[in-house]
C-alpha cells in the first residue's frame, strides 16, 4: 500500500541572528523598514513538506511516493533521496527554474523571518495523480496553488482518500476554494493558527468543518492536539521531548504519523499518539530530516510515553 505525498521539495537556508529582532525593528518606523542582520551561523537543510513527510513515513516503515516539481539545482537532493531509498518516479524536473528555496533567519527568542521562493513548485500542476500506481492513501500538502487544487480534485475523482494539509499555502486560496478542498478530502489537518484562519476565510466553525470530513486534526504545539472524529473531540497528549532544539518540520513529522496510522487502520487515539510522538522526536534535532530512529526505538518510546504497545 503506497501513500502519495503531494507537496513541495525545498532547500532550507537557516541563519541565526545572535540577538533579538525587537531591538532592531522600531514599531514607529515600520513604514520605512530597512534592517540588516549579521548572521555568522548558517546551514542548509533538505526540506519541503513532501520531502519531510516522506522521510518520516519511511522511518516508520511506510511506503511514501513523492509527487513534486523541482528545478535545475535539485542534484544534491536527488542524491540524498537515492541514498535514503526514496523513489523519484513522480518528481518532475522543470528546466530553467530553481527548486523551492526557504531563507529563514531566527533570533535568540526563536522568532523567525522567512522568505520563500517557490521556483518549480509553482508548476506542480504538471504532475498527474493518475500516473501514480498502487496508491491507497494520499496527502495534499503545501505546494503550488494550481497543483493543490488539481491534485485534490484528481484524488477525489479517483476515489483515493486523502489528507488535506493547507498549511502555509492557505493565503493563496479563497474561502470557497478552501471549502471545496475540504469537502473533496477525507481528513483535514491544521495547526491552531491555521484553524483560526480557515474559519475566518470560509466562515465555517471547526464543528462545521469537522462534519464535512472523517476527521479534523488540529495541533496545539506543546499542548498536544485535538482530533474531531465520530462526533467526539479526542485530546491527544504530547510526550515531553528530549530537548527543544528546532520546530522546523515538526508538523510534517506529525503528519507522517497520521498517514501511517490511517493506512494501518488504527483508531484515532493510537494514530494521534504516534503522530504526536513523531513531532516530539523531530523537535530534538535541527532541520527537518536529521533525526534518525529505528522502528524498534520508536515502538519502545511509544510504550514509554503512553503506557501501551504498538506494532509498526
C-alpha positions as CSV (number, residue, x, y, z in Angstrom):
1,X,0.0,0.0,0.0
2,X,1.6,3.2,-1.2
3,X,1.0,6.7,0.2
4,X,1.2,9.5,-2.3
5,X,2.8,12.6,-0.9
6,X,1.9,15.7,-3.0
7,X,3.8,18.8,-1.9
8,X,7.0,20.8,-2.0
9,X,10.6,19.8,-2.2
10,X,12.8,22.6,-1.0
11,X,16.2,23.7,0.3
12,X,16.0,25.5,3.7
13,X,18.8,28.0,4.3
14,X,18.7,28.7,8.0
15,X,20.6,31.6,9.6
16,X,20.9,32.5,13.2
17,X,20.9,36.1,14.4
18,X,22.7,36.3,17.7
19,X,20.4,39.0,19.1
20,X,16.7,39.9,19.3
21,X,14.8,41.3,16.3
22,X,12.8,43.5,18.7
23,X,15.9,45.5,19.4
24,X,16.4,46.4,15.8
25,X,12.9,46.9,14.5
26,X,11.3,50.1,15.7
27,X,7.5,49.9,15.6
28,X,7.1,53.6,14.9
29,X,9.4,53.2,11.8
30,X,7.9,50.1,10.4
31,X,6.6,52.0,7.3
32,X,10.3,52.7,6.3
33,X,11.7,49.3,7.4
34,X,15.3,48.9,6.3
35,X,17.3,46.5,8.5
36,X,20.2,44.2,8.1
37,X,21.1,41.3,10.4
38,X,24.6,39.8,10.8
39,X,24.2,36.0,10.7
40,X,27.6,34.3,11.4
41,X,25.8,31.0,11.7
42,X,24.2,29.4,8.6
43,X,23.3,26.0,7.4
44,X,21.5,24.5,4.5
45,X,19.0,21.7,5.1
46,X,16.9,19.4,2.9
47,X,13.3,20.3,3.4
48,X,9.9,20.9,1.8
49,X,6.7,19.4,3.1
50,X,6.7,16.4,0.8
51,X,10.4,15.6,1.5
52,X,9.9,15.9,5.2
53,X,6.7,13.8,5.3
54,X,8.2,11.1,3.1
55,X,11.4,11.0,5.3
56,X,9.4,10.4,8.4
57,X,6.9,8.0,6.9
58,X,9.7,5.8,5.5
59,X,11.3,5.8,9.0
60,X,8.1,4.3,10.3
61,X,8.1,1.7,7.7
62,X,5.5,3.2,5.3
63,X,5.7,3.3,1.6
64,X,5.8,7.0,0.6
65,X,5.7,8.1,-3.0
66,X,6.7,11.8,-3.6
67,X,4.9,13.8,-6.2
68,X,6.6,17.2,-6.7
69,X,8.2,19.6,-9.2
70,X,11.9,20.7,-8.8
71,X,14.5,22.8,-10.6
72,X,17.9,22.6,-12.1
73,X,19.7,22.7,-8.8
74,X,18.0,19.6,-7.4
75,X,21.0,17.3,-7.9
76,X,22.3,17.1,-4.3
77,X,18.7,16.4,-3.0
78,X,18.3,13.7,-5.7
79,X,21.5,12.1,-4.5
80,X,20.2,12.2,-0.9
81,X,16.9,10.6,-1.9
82,X,18.8,7.8,-3.7
83,X,20.8,7.1,-0.5
84,X,17.6,7.0,1.5
85,X,15.9,4.7,-1.0
86,X,13.1,7.2,-1.7
87,X,11.7,6.8,-5.2
88,X,11.8,9.8,-7.5
89,X,9.4,8.4,-10.1
90,X,7.0,11.4,-9.8
91,X,9.4,14.1,-9.0
92,X,9.4,16.2,-12.2
93,X,12.3,18.4,-13.2
94,X,11.1,21.8,-14.7
95,X,14.0,23.3,-16.6
96,X,15.0,26.9,-16.1
97,X,13.8,27.0,-12.6
98,X,15.2,26.7,-9.1
99,X,13.9,24.2,-6.6
100,X,11.9,25.8,-3.9
101,X,14.0,27.8,-1.5
102,X,13.3,29.0,2.0
103,X,15.6,31.6,3.7
104,X,14.9,31.6,7.4
105,X,16.5,34.0,9.9
106,X,16.0,33.1,13.6
107,X,16.8,35.3,16.6
108,X,17.6,34.3,20.1
109,X,13.9,34.2,21.0
110,X,13.2,31.7,18.2
111,X,11.3,34.4,16.3
112,X,11.7,33.8,12.6
113,X,11.7,35.9,9.4
114,X,11.2,33.8,6.3
115,X,11.4,34.5,2.6
116,X,10.3,31.7,0.3
117,X,11.0,31.4,-3.4
118,X,8.6,28.8,-4.9
119,X,10.5,28.2,-8.1
120,X,9.5,25.0,-9.8
121,X,6.9,24.3,-7.1
122,X,4.6,26.8,-8.9
123,X,4.4,24.2,-11.7
124,X,3.2,21.3,-9.5
125,X,0.0,21.1,-11.6
126,X,2.2,19.5,-14.3
127,X,2.0,16.3,-12.3
128,X,-1.0,14.0,-12.5
129,X,-2.3,11.8,-9.8
130,X,-3.3,9.1,-12.4
131,X,0.4,8.5,-13.1
132,X,1.0,7.1,-9.6
133,X,0.1,3.4,-9.3
134,X,-1.0,1.3,-6.3
135,X,-1.8,4.3,-4.2
136,X,-4.3,3.7,-1.4
137,X,-3.9,7.0,0.6
138,X,-2.5,10.5,-0.2
139,X,-1.9,13.9,1.3
140,X,-2.1,17.3,-0.4
141,X,0.3,19.4,1.5
142,X,1.6,23.0,0.7
143,X,2.6,23.2,-2.9
144,X,1.8,25.3,-6.0
145,X,-1.7,26.8,-5.9
146,X,-2.9,25.2,-9.1
147,X,-1.3,21.9,-8.2
148,X,-3.1,21.7,-4.8
149,X,-6.5,22.3,-6.4
150,X,-5.8,19.9,-9.2
151,X,-4.5,17.1,-7.1
152,X,-7.4,17.4,-4.6
153,X,-9.9,17.1,-7.5
154,X,-8.0,14.2,-9.1
155,X,-7.7,12.2,-5.9
156,X,-11.3,12.6,-5.1
157,X,-12.3,11.6,-8.7
158,X,-10.0,8.6,-8.4
159,X,-11.6,7.5,-5.1
160,X,-8.3,7.8,-3.3
161,X,-8.8,9.0,0.3
162,X,-6.6,11.9,1.2
163,X,-5.5,14.2,4.0
164,X,-5.8,17.9,3.1
165,X,-3.0,20.0,4.7
166,X,-3.2,23.6,3.5
167,X,-0.5,24.8,5.9
168,X,1.3,27.9,4.8
169,X,-0.4,27.7,1.4
170,X,-3.7,28.8,2.8
171,X,-3.4,32.5,1.9
172,X,-3.3,31.5,-1.8
173,X,-6.9,30.4,-1.8
174,X,-10.3,32.0,-1.4
175,X,-12.7,30.8,1.2
176,X,-14.7,28.9,-1.5
177,X,-11.6,27.1,-2.8
178,X,-10.6,26.1,0.7
179,X,-14.1,24.8,1.4
180,X,-14.0,22.9,-1.9
181,X,-10.8,21.1,-1.0
182,X,-12.1,20.3,2.5
183,X,-15.2,18.7,1.0
184,X,-13.1,16.8,-1.6
185,X,-10.9,15.4,1.2
186,X,-11.4,12.7,3.8
187,X,-9.2,14.3,6.5
188,X,-8.1,17.8,7.3
189,X,-5.1,18.7,9.4
190,X,-4.1,22.2,10.7
191,X,-2.2,23.9,13.4
192,X,-4.1,26.1,15.8
193,X,-3.3,29.3,13.9
194,X,-4.3,27.7,10.6
195,X,-7.5,26.5,12.2
196,X,-8.4,30.1,13.0
197,X,-7.5,31.3,9.5
198,X,-9.6,28.6,7.9
199,X,-12.6,29.6,10.0
200,X,-12.2,33.2,9.0
201,X,-11.7,32.6,5.3
202,X,-14.6,30.1,5.0
203,X,-17.0,31.5,7.6
204,X,-17.4,28.0,9.0
205,X,-16.8,26.8,12.5
206,X,-14.5,23.9,13.4
207,X,-17.6,21.9,14.3
208,X,-19.0,22.6,10.8
209,X,-15.7,21.7,9.1
210,X,-15.4,18.5,11.2
211,X,-18.8,17.4,9.9
212,X,-17.6,17.5,6.3
213,X,-14.7,15.1,6.8
214,X,-14.0,11.8,8.6
215,X,-11.6,13.6,10.9
216,X,-10.3,17.1,11.6
217,X,-7.0,17.2,13.3
218,X,-5.8,20.4,15.0
219,X,-2.3,20.5,16.5
220,X,-1.7,22.8,19.6
221,X,2.1,22.8,19.9
222,X,3.3,21.8,23.3
223,X,-0.4,21.4,24.4
224,X,-0.8,18.3,22.2
225,X,-3.6,18.1,19.6
226,X,-7.3,17.7,19.2
227,X,-8.9,15.2,16.8
228,X,-12.6,15.8,15.9
229,X,-13.9,12.5,14.6
230,X,-17.0,10.3,15.1
231,X,-18.8,13.1,16.8
232,X,-16.2,13.3,19.5
233,X,-13.3,15.5,20.5
234,X,-10.3,13.4,21.2
235,X,-7.5,15.1,23.2
236,X,-4.0,13.8,22.3
237,X,-1.1,14.5,24.7
238,X,2.4,15.4,23.6
239,X,5.3,13.4,25.0
240,X,8.0,15.5,26.6
241,X,10.8,15.9,24.1
242,X,14.4,15.1,24.9
243,X,15.2,18.7,24.1
244,X,13.6,21.6,22.3
245,X,16.0,22.4,19.6
246,X,14.2,23.3,16.3
247,X,10.5,23.3,15.5
248,X,11.2,23.2,11.7
249,X,9.5,20.1,10.2
250,X,7.6,19.1,13.4
251,X,4.3,19.4,11.7
252,X,5.5,17.3,8.8
253,X,6.7,14.6,11.2
254,X,3.3,14.7,12.9
255,X,1.5,14.2,9.5
256,X,3.7,11.2,8.7
257,X,2.4,9.6,11.9
258,X,-1.2,10.4,10.9
259,X,-0.7,8.8,7.5
260,X,0.9,5.7,9.0
261,X,-1.9,5.2,11.4
262,X,-4.6,5.8,8.8
263,X,-3.0,3.3,6.4
264,X,-2.8,0.8,9.3
265,X,-6.4,1.2,10.2
266,X,-5.7,2.3,13.8
267,X,-8.2,4.1,16.0
268,X,-7.7,7.9,16.4
269,X,-6.4,7.6,19.9
270,X,-3.5,5.5,18.7
271,X,-2.9,7.3,15.4
272,X,-2.8,10.7,17.2
273,X,-0.4,9.5,19.8
274,X,2.0,8.1,17.1
275,X,1.8,11.4,15.2
276,X,2.4,13.4,18.4
277,X,5.5,11.2,19.2
278,X,6.9,11.8,15.8
279,X,6.6,15.6,16.2
280,X,8.3,15.3,19.7
281,X,11.2,13.3,18.3
282,X,11.8,15.8,15.5
283,X,11.9,18.8,17.7
284,X,15.0,17.5,19.4
285,X,17.1,17.8,16.2
286,X,17.9,20.7,13.8
287,X,16.4,20.7,10.4
288,X,13.5,18.6,9.1
289,X,15.4,15.4,8.2
290,X,18.3,14.9,10.6
291,X,16.6,12.8,13.3
292,X,17.1,9.1,13.0
293,X,15.2,6.3,14.8
294,X,14.7,2.7,14.1
295,X,11.2,1.2,14.2
296,X,12.1,-0.7,17.4
297,X,13.2,2.5,19.0
298,X,10.0,4.3,18.0
299,X,7.9,1.4,19.4
300,X,9.9,1.5,22.7
301,X,9.5,5.2,23.0
302,X,5.8,5.0,22.3
303,X,5.3,2.4,25.1
304,X,7.3,4.5,27.5
305,X,5.3,7.7,26.6
306,X,1.8,6.3,26.5
307,X,1.8,3.0,28.5
308,X,0.8,0.6,25.8
309,X,2.4,-1.0,22.8
310,X,2.1,-0.7,19.1
311,X,3.3,-2.8,16.3
312,X,4.7,-0.9,13.3
